[in-house]
């Protein structure tokens, strides 16, 4: 079943819906790898509301931090005015040459009401 979801979503091309403030439903498949070993795939269902955070949004200072190499790339496609498909690939380093780098892939569709 998951393979057919990936295939269908990939066939739609990968995308996010148009910029839109309002309620939405989002179905997303997230896969992960460590080095060349496949870990797992989870399918998420999100219901929410898109909108601006405003000037009062902030992140607290958490103290210690570590810097590791990471990156992501993605594509989005508006299928209709309210429906979009998207995909993303990502990696994050461990900061330790002896540990494998982690990889991820994400495919999803989002419907804005």
C-alpha positions in Angstrom: 0.0 0.0 0.0 2.7 2.5 0.9 4.5 1.8 -2.4 1.3 2.7 -4.3 1.0 5.9 -2.3 4.6 6.8 -3.1 4.0 6.0 -6.8 0.8 7.9 -7.0 2.2 10.9 -5.2 5.4 10.9 -7.3 3.3 10.6 -10.5 1.5 13.8 -9.4 5.0 15.4 -9.2 6.0 16.9 -5.9 4.6 20.1 -4.5 2.9 22.3 -1.9 -0.4 24.0 -2.4 -0.7 27.6 -3.3 -0.1 30.2 -0.6 -3.5 30.2 1.2 -4.7 31.2 4.6 -7.3 28.9 6.0 -8.0 25.3 7.1 -6.3 22.3 5.4 -5.9 18.5 5.4 -2.4 17.1 4.8 -1.5 13.5 4.2 2.3 12.9 4.2 4.6 9.8 4.0 8.0 10.2 5.6 10.8 7.7 5.1 14.3 7.5 6.7 17.6 5.9 6.1 20.8 5.7 8.1 23.7 5.4 5.6 22.3 2.9 3.1 20.0 1.1 5.6 16.3 1.8 5.3 14.8 2.5 8.7 11.0 3.0 8.3 8.2 4.9 6.7 5.4 6.7 8.6 2.2 8.1 7.2 0.9 11.3 8.9 -2.5 12.9 8.7 -2.5 16.6 9.6 -5.5 18.9 10.0 -4.7 22.5 10.6 -5.0 26.2 9.7 -2.5 28.1 7.7 -1.8 31.7 8.6 0.9 34.2 9.6 2.6 34.1 12.9 2.8 37.8 13.3 5.6 39.9 14.9 5.3 38.2 18.4 6.4 34.7 17.2 9.8 33.8 18.6 12.0 30.8 19.6 13.4 30.5 23.1 17.1 30.5 23.6 17.9 26.9 24.6 21.6 27.2 25.7 24.0 24.6 24.2 24.1 24.0 20.5 25.9 21.8 18.0 26.6 22.5 14.3 26.4 19.6 11.9 26.1 19.6 8.1 22.5 19.2 6.8 20.5 20.1 3.7 17.2 19.6 2.0 15.6 20.1 -1.4 12.0 19.9 -2.4 9.5 20.5 -5.1 5.9 21.6 -5.0 3.1 21.5 -7.6 -0.4 23.1 -7.5 -2.8 20.5 -8.9 -5.8 22.7 -8.5 -6.5 25.9 -6.7 -7.0 24.0 -3.4 -4.9 20.8 -3.9 -1.2 20.5 -4.0 1.4 17.7 -4.0 5.0 18.0 -2.7 8.2 16.1 -2.0 11.4 16.6 -0.2 14.7 14.8 0.3 17.1 15.6 3.2 20.2 14.7 5.0 21.8 15.4 8.3 25.4 14.7 9.3 26.3 13.3 12.7 29.3 15.6 13.3 31.3 12.4 13.9 33.1 10.8 10.9 32.6 7.4 12.4 28.8 7.6 12.3 26.6 7.3 9.2 24.8 10.3 7.8 21.0 10.2 8.1 18.7 10.6 5.0 15.0 11.3 4.7 12.4 11.5 2.0 8.9 13.0 2.2 6.0 12.9 -0.2 2.6 14.4 0.5 -0.6 16.0 -0.7 -2.4 18.9 0.9 -6.0 20.1 0.4 -6.9 23.7 1.5 -10.6 24.4 2.2 
